[in-house]
Amino acid sequence: MNKAVILINVGSPDNPDTTSVRRYLREFLSDPFVIDIPAAARWMLLNFIILPFRPKKSAHLYQKIWTSEGSPLIVNTRKFADALQKQLGSKALVRYAMRYGNPSIESALAEISKENIREILIWPQYPQYSNSATASAIKKVYSAAGNYWNVPPLRVIGSFFDQSFFLDAYAASAREYLDKYESSGKKLDHILFSFHGVPERHIQKSDTTGGCLKENCCQQQGKNYCYQNHCHATAAGIADRLNLKPDSWSVSFQSRLGKSAWISPYTEMRLTELASSGARNIAVISPSFVCDCLETLEELNIRGREEFMKAGGENFVFIPSLNDSELWVRGASGFLDAML
């Protein structure tokens, strides 16, 4: 075994308490790829506005979804890594790391450095490219790997938003939940694809066409660094596999932070709008995540559900992330095997 794979996800606090959450948020929000403003302004925003208040609130949210095994994101990523290791066997050593928090990228590299590894494949677990997630993770790996005397050869696996193994797995997962709901004699009015949001300025800074955020821009192909374009392509790919009619599904963006403009429409507003327009039965899927986490389990399945019901909705079908589902593991292992 002379090759290794490191799966990288965003990360999670070590525990759902205020101290752990504050430590995690400090590392996360200090990243200039996340809050892309001058360093002095970012420090003031973090230390005088965010950290004095947000950790306690966020800790309460984490407590709602924490499991006996720990953070759902960490647990799900670990199970996926273990399943991949079983599939790949001696072809590669599989490890996982978090961009922020533990297990760290540094610890994964340290463990791999003890083995006779000739090449490391870095696989950020973000289907759609974004600077705040993908670019940040890649930069962190390069920085950490550069601290070794023997710098290991690295190969980065890019975004996979339009890859069949990913779209097929998500469509199959969604179909299972949709069929179960419809087998009860009920009919869905709408399916909402909710993606993690980013500030509009992030999209514009990555634009190489000069037409960013203009009409029909996100439906155009060939935008290598456009997160919003990737999200629309993912939703369309899954919708096509599910044979959804064009007016039966839509795209929205969640997890907005701060007062600046983020890409829209916003999920919380879209849920209320759907209920108000007569959609009583909806399903929600969030394919910017491959593992369930705070944003899917709490923001969507708890708060999103409550918002929809409060606005007049009747049935809210939550479709989980891929986690370590069989088709996802099999597809991902085949994808990796072709690269090893």
SULCORQUI-V834980 format. One record per residue. N is the residue number from 1. RES is the residue in three letters. NEAR is the number of other C-alpha atoms within 12 Angstrom. D_LAST is the distance of its C-alpha to the last C-alpha in Angstrom with 2 decimals. Layout:
# SULCORQUI-V834980
N;RES;NEAR;D_LAST, N;RES;NEAR;D_LAST
This chain:
# SULCORQUI-V834980
1;MET;20;10.68, 2;ASN;22;9.85, 3;LYS;31;7.39, 4;ALA;42;9.00, 5;VAL;45;9.38, 6;ILE;46;12.96, 7;LEU;46;14.65, 8;ILE;47;17.78, 9;ASN;42;20.94, 10;VAL;44;24.46, 11;GLY;39;26.20, 12;SER;41;29.44, 13;PRO;39;32.55, 14;ASP;31;32.63, 15;ASN;31;35.71, 16;PRO;30;37.73, 17;ASP;25;40.62, 18;THR;26;42.02, 19;THR;23;41.14, 20;SER;24;37.44, 21;VAL;35;37.23, 22;ARG;31;39.06, 23;ARG;30;36.68, 24;TYR;32;33.66, 25;LEU;34;35.40, 26;ARG;32;36.42, 27;GLU;29;32.88, 28;PHE;30;31.66, 29;LEU;35;34.59, 30;SER;30;34.83, 31;ASP;28;31.65, 32;PRO;26;32.88, 33;PHE;31;30.10, 34;VAL;33;31.72, 35;ILE;33;35.37, 36;ASP;25;35.50, 37;ILE;21;39.07, 38;PRO;15;40.64, 39;ALA;17;39.92, 40;ALA;15;43.56, 41;ALA;16;43.86, 42;ARG;24;40.65, 43;TRP;22;41.99, 44;MET;19;45.31, 45;LEU;23;43.85, 46;LEU;30;41.67, 47;ASN;22;44.36, 48;PHE;15;47.44, 49;ILE;16;46.38, 50;ILE;26;43.11, 51;LEU;29;42.88, 52;PRO;21;46.53, 53;PHE;19;46.27, 54;ARG;28;42.83, 55;PRO;29;41.42, 56;LYS;22;44.12, 57;LYS;21;43.63, 58;SER;32;39.85, 59;ALA;30;40.21, 60;HIS;21;42.42, 61;LEU;29;39.81, 62;TYR;33;37.08, 63;GLN;25;39.56, 64;LYS;25;39.79, 65;ILE;29;36.17, 66;TRP;27;35.36, 67;THR;19;34.52, 68;SER;12;35.37, 69;GLU;15;31.74, 70;GLY;23;31.81, 71;SER;34;30.52, 72;PRO;36;29.09, 73;LEU;42;26.32, 74;ILE;38;25.24, 75;VAL;30;25.73, 76;ASN;32;23.83, 77;THR;41;20.82, 78;ARG;31;20.88, 79;LYS;27;21.17, 80;PHE;39;18.25, 81;ALA;37;16.06, 82;ASP;25;17.58, 83;ALA;28;17.02, 84;LEU;38;13.29, 85;GLN;30;13.21, 86;LYS;18;15.24, 87;GLN;26;13.11, 88;LEU;29;9.78, 89;GLY;18;12.03, 90;SER;17;11.09, 91;LYS;24;7.29, 92;ALA;32;7.63, 93;LEU;39;10.94, 94;VAL;41;11.97, 95;ARG;36;14.99, 96;TYR;42;17.14, 97;ALA;39;19.72, 98;MET;40;22.55, 99;ARG;43;23.59, 100;TYR;34;27.12, 101;GLY;30;28.39, 102;ASN;31;26.66, 103;PRO;31;24.17, 104;SER;32;23.77, 105;ILE;37;20.88, 106;GLU;30;22.61, 107;SER;23;22.62, 108;ALA;30;18.90, 109;LEU;42;18.28, 110;ALA;24;21.08, 111;GLU;22;19.66, 112;ILE;32;16.25, 113;SER;26;18.28, 114;LYS;17;19.87, 115;GLU;19;16.80, 116;ASN;17;15.38, 117;ILE;26;12.40, 118;ARG;23;11.46, 119;GLU;29;9.40, 120;ILE;36;9.80, 121;LEU;34;8.54, 122;ILE;41;11.94, 123;TRP;38;12.66, 124;PRO;41;16.45, 125;GLN;44;17.73, 126;TYR;37;20.14, 127;PRO;41;19.89, 128;GLN;41;22.45, 129;TYR;37;22.43, 130;SER;42;25.28, 131;ASN;34;26.33, 132;SER;36;27.67, 133;ALA;40;24.40, 134;THR;35;21.31, 135;ALA;33;22.78, 136;SER;32;24.31, 137;ALA;40;21.15, 138;ILE;37;19.29, 139;LYS;24;22.41, 140;LYS;30;22.75, 141;VAL;39;19.32, 142;TYR;24;20.11, 143;SER;18;23.54, 144;ALA;23;22.59, 145;ALA;28;19.98, 146;GLY;17;22.66, 147;ASN;16;24.98, 148;TYR;18;23.23, 149;TRP;9;24.59, 150;ASN;16;21.18, 151;VAL;21;19.34, 152;PRO;30;15.60, 153;PRO;23;13.36, 154;LEU;26;12.44, 155;ARG;24;10.48, 156;VAL;28;12.26, 157;ILE;31;11.56, 158;GLY;26;15.01, 159;SER;31;17.52, 160;PHE;33;16.94, 161;PHE;40;20.66, 162;ASP;30;20.80, 163;GLN;23;17.65, 164;SER;25;18.81, 165;PHE;28;16.80, 166;PHE;40;18.52, 167;LEU;36;21.90, 168;ASP;32;22.08, 169;ALA;34;21.58, 170;TYR;46;24.23, 171;ALA;36;26.57, 172;ALA;29;26.42, 173;SER;32;27.15, 174;ALA;36;29.98, 175;ARG;28;31.39, 176;GLU;20;31.78, 177;TYR;27;33.95, 178;LEU;32;35.79, 179;ASP;21;36.70, 180;LYS;19;37.92, 181;TYR;22;40.12, 182;GLU;19;41.49, 183;SER;13;42.21, 184;SER;11;44.91, 185;GLY;10;46.74, 186;LYS;18;45.86, 187;LYS;23;44.49, 188;LEU;30;42.36, 189;ASP;29;43.87, 190;HIS;34;40.83, 191;ILE;42;37.14, 192;LEU;47;36.25, 193;PHE;44;32.78, 194;SER;44;33.02, 195;PHE;45;30.51, 196;HIS;42;30.63, 197;GLY;39;32.92, 198;VAL;40;32.90, 199;PRO;34;35.89, 200;GLU;27;36.84, 201;ARG;27;36.83, 202;HIS;32;33.08, 203;ILE;35;32.62, 204;GLN;27;35.17, 205;LYS;23;33.74, 206;SER;28;30.38, 207;ASP;26;32.23, 208;THR;14;32.02, 209;THR;20;34.28, 210;GLY;13;37.55, 211;GLY;19;37.94, 212;CYS;27;36.30, 213;LEU;28;37.91, 214;LYS;18;40.28, 215;GLU;9;41.05, 216;ASN;13;38.16, 217;CYS;24;35.86, 218;CYS;31;33.21, 219;GLN;23;33.14, 220;GLN;21;32.16, 221;GLN;19;28.66, 222;GLY;17;26.55, 223;LYS;29;27.07, 224;ASN;27;23.84, 225;TYR;30;25.28, 226;CYS;38;27.85, 227;TYR;46;27.30, 228;GLN;48;30.28, 229;ASN;36;29.17, 230;HIS;36;25.79, 231;CYS;45;27.77, 232;HIS;37;30.06, 233;ALA;37;27.27, 234;THR;42;25.65, 235;ALA;42;29.09, 236;ALA;32;29.90, 237;GLY;28;26.72, 238;ILE;38;27.50, 239;ALA;32;31.20, 240;ASP;21;30.61, 241;ARG;22;28.70, 242;LEU;27;31.60, 243;ASN;17;34.16, 244;LEU;24;35.93, 245;LYS;16;38.91, 246;PRO;15;38.82, 247;ASP;13;41.61, 248;SER;24;40.20, 249;TRP;30;37.49, 250;SER;37;37.12, 251;VAL;41;34.99, 252;SER;37;36.05, 253;PHE;39;34.86, 254;GLN;38;35.45, 255;SER;30;35.60, 256;ARG;25;37.84, 257;LEU;20;38.98, 258;GLY;16;42.03, 259;LYS;8;44.45, 260;SER;17;42.59, 261;ALA;20;41.56, 262;TRP;26;38.22, 263;ILE;34;36.68, 264;SER;30;38.63, 265;PRO;28;39.91, 266;TYR;29;39.77, 267;THR;37;38.81, 268;GLU;34;41.87, 269;MET;24;44.18, 270;ARG;31;42.49, 271;LEU;42;42.94, 272;THR;28;46.62, 273;GLU;26;46.99, 274;LEU;34;45.56, 275;ALA;29;47.94, 276;SER;20;50.85, 277;SER;17;50.27, 278;GLY;19;50.51, 279;ALA;29;46.96, 280;ARG;29;47.68, 281;ASN;32;44.50, 282;ILE;39;41.09, 283;ALA;41;37.46, 284;VAL;45;35.24, 285;ILE;47;31.46, 286;SER;46;29.48, 287;PRO;49;26.01, 288;SER;49;25.39, 289;PHE;40;24.57, 290;VAL;44;21.85, 291;CYS;39;23.71, 292;ASP;39;27.47, 293;CYS;38;29.26, 294;LEU;37;32.66, 295;GLU;39;32.48, 296;THR;39;31.94, 297;LEU;32;33.88, 298;GLU;28;36.81, 299;GLU;32;37.07, 300;LEU;40;36.53, 301;ASN;32;37.39, 302;ILE;24;40.34, 303;ARG;27;41.75, 304;GLY;37;40.67, 305;ARG;32;42.13, 306;GLU;22;45.33, 307;GLU;27;45.72, 308;PHE;37;45.33, 309;MET;27;47.80, 310;LYS;21;50.24, 311;ALA;24;50.31, 312;GLY;23;51.27, 313;GLY;29;48.07, 314;GLU;25;48.20, 315;ASN;30;44.73, 316;PHE;38;41.47, 317;VAL;36;38.34, 318;PHE;35;35.48, 319;ILE;37;32.02, 320;PRO;39;29.59, 321;SER;41;26.12, 322;LEU;40;23.03, 323;ASN;36;22.66, 324;ASP;31;20.99, 325;SER;30;22.30, 326;GLU;22;20.91, 327;LEU;26;20.01, 328;TRP;32;18.27, 329;VAL;32;16.15, 330;ARG;25;15.36, 331;GLY;29;14.61, 332;ALA;38;12.48, 333;SER;31;10.34, 334;GLY;20;10.06, 335;PHE;22;9.32, 336;LEU;33;6.40, 337;ASP;25;5.24, 338;ALA;13;5.75, 339;MET;22;3.78, 340;LEU;25;0.00
